[in-house]
Amino acid sequence: MMSNFPDELTCDMAETYGIFDIKRVPASLAATLAVGLRDDSRVKMAKSGILVDNKTLLLSVIVDLLRGVPTGSPESMTACCYKGGNAAQSRSVSRNNEHEIFDGPEDFRARWKEVTRN
């Protein structure tokens, strides 16, 4: 690991173990400590070719999924949820741990008017 990624290993050893000159540590101890580094350590990520840690990757997936969540007016919500007829015919809305299920956009719009008093 040291010969291929010396800077990454040096940073990880300094950050994790406070070892700033790895050449002064016995090779067997350095190897043991290197193996014990976190999976998202610089050297392990560089060695495996991973560009981002699992937390960042998971957060980016969540952001991508949330971009598809409808927001705004009920018209945009129903258009998003029902356009094309490929979506399920019922929708569930959770508010204060209470769930409501709608059979279609008309039911949703009617309930929306009740809730918003429009």
Buried (B, 14 or more C-beta within 10 A) or exposed (E): BBEEBEEBBBBBBEEBBEBEEBEEBEEEEBEEBBEEBEEEBBBBBBBEEEEEBEEEEEEEEEEEEEEEEEEEEBEEBBEBBBEEEEEEEEBEBEEEEEEEEBEEBEBBBEBBEEEEEE
